[in-house]
Amino acid sequence: MPESARTGHPPVDDALDRLAALDGAETEAHPAVYEDVHQRLTDILAALDDE
């Protein structure tokens, strides 16, 4: 992810960096990556609610 697009929250940035795995990947691989990123972001938001 470009430095200007960083959120400043490392777990969010790590999750979004996973989207880079889609570059050049077969379309069939996309759903698994999207599901992984979605789950990571969901977990991050849930952790914020727990605080």
Backbone torsions as a table, in degrees:
resi	resn	phi	psi	omega
1	MET	NA	136.8	177.5
2	PRO	-59.2	145.8	-178.3
3	GLU	-55.6	-34.8	-179.5
4	SER	-68.9	-18.9	-179.1
5	ALA	-95.7	1.1	-179.2
6	ARG	-66.4	145.4	-179.3
7	THR	-90.3	-20.3	-175.6
8	GLY	88.9	-3.4	177.3
9	HIS	-111.5	101.9	-172.2
10	PRO	-50.8	-42.9	179.3
11	PRO	-63.4	-35.5	177.7
12	VAL	-68.8	-44.9	179.5
13	ASP	-61.1	-40.1	178.1
14	ASP	-62.6	-42.5	178.8
15	ALA	-62.8	-45.2	-178.9
16	LEU	-68.9	-30.1	176.5
17	ASP	-61.5	-27.0	178.2
18	ARG	-59.4	-27.5	179.9
19	LEU	-63.3	-23.8	177.6
20	ALA	-62.8	-22.2	178.4
21	ALA	-64.3	-16.9	-179.0
22	LEU	-78.1	-20.7	179.5
23	ASP	-60.7	114.5	178.5
24	GLY	80.5	-2.3	-179.5
25	ALA	-79.4	150.5	175.3
26	GLU	-63.0	148.2	-178.9
27	THR	-55.7	-33.8	-179.0
28	GLU	-62.7	-22.7	-179.4
29	ALA	-82.9	-17.9	-175.0
30	HIS	-60.0	-47.7	-177.4
31	PRO	-57.0	-39.8	-179.5
32	ALA	-64.3	-39.5	179.1
33	VAL	-68.3	-45.4	178.4
34	TYR	-59.8	-42.0	179.1
35	GLU	-63.7	-40.6	178.9
36	ASP	-63.4	-47.5	180.0
37	VAL	-63.2	-43.5	179.2
38	HIS	-60.2	-44.3	-179.7
39	GLN	-64.9	-42.4	178.6
40	ARG	-60.2	-46.8	-179.0
41	LEU	-67.1	-37.2	176.4
42	THR	-61.5	-44.1	178.8
43	ASP	-63.5	-39.4	178.4
44	ILE	-63.4	-44.6	179.3
45	LEU	-66.1	-38.8	178.4
46	ALA	-63.9	-38.4	178.7
47	ALA	-65.0	-35.1	177.2
48	LEU	-65.5	-38.2	178.6
49	ASP	-66.3	-30.6	-179.3
50	ASP	-74.3	-20.4	-176.3
51	GLU	-73.4	NA	NA
